[in-house]
Amino acid sequence: MASNNGNGRDNKFESREEDIGASDYRAFFDSSVLRVWHLDGKERVFRIGEVRRLTAEIGVGGKREVKRQPLLRLQNNKGQDVPLPLALNKTNAKTIAGLYGNDPRKWVGRLVALYPTTTEVGGRTEDCIRIRNEDPAKRARKGKAADKAATGTAAAPEREPGDDHEDIEPVHVPPSDPLDHERAPGSSDLGYGIDGEAE
């Protein structure tokens, strides 16, 4: 659509429609960070690619306030960067520190399982993302060992950290998922595929 605003130049506005396959209306709006609705109601496992500090100026009660928090750049199981980073709240930061130590530099390369849940904020129940308080690689090994014990086969030998993701099946994610911007339609390479129920 083009229009002339009286100055002899055409102003152009182009729009496009797309079906993003979202199961939550909030996924249709812009977001600069990963939000609970991007998880599509499922647990997702990612590798931490980088830890940065986010400094943002926000309005609180009519005043401008500076807020600082850790920001995780995540990767899918193929090592591709997820386009939306995860801004950590104190609860999630403490969970990761409990798993991998207080030094954020040592978090890089580690797996985290994100799951949707709710929390109480100001007397209201709000949707949120939480990080499971268990190393997803260890959980995958435990599951395989239990499966082998049930079938009577020998347990797999211990593996070095970082090798564990090869044994984890990918989950199916709609091709227009905002968490994976360079995926071929129908492929399923977003997360590491450890689906679990919220605790």
Secondary structure, DSSP 8 states (H G I E B T S, - for coil): -EEE-SSS-EEE----------SSGGGGS--SS--GGGGTTS-EEEEEEEEEEEEEEEEETTEEEEEEEEEEEEE-TTS-B-SS-EE--HHHHHHHHHHH-S-GGGTTT-EEEEEEEEEEETTEEEEEEEE-SS-HHHHHHHHHHHHHHHHT--------TTSGGGGS------TT-TT-TT--TT---SS--------
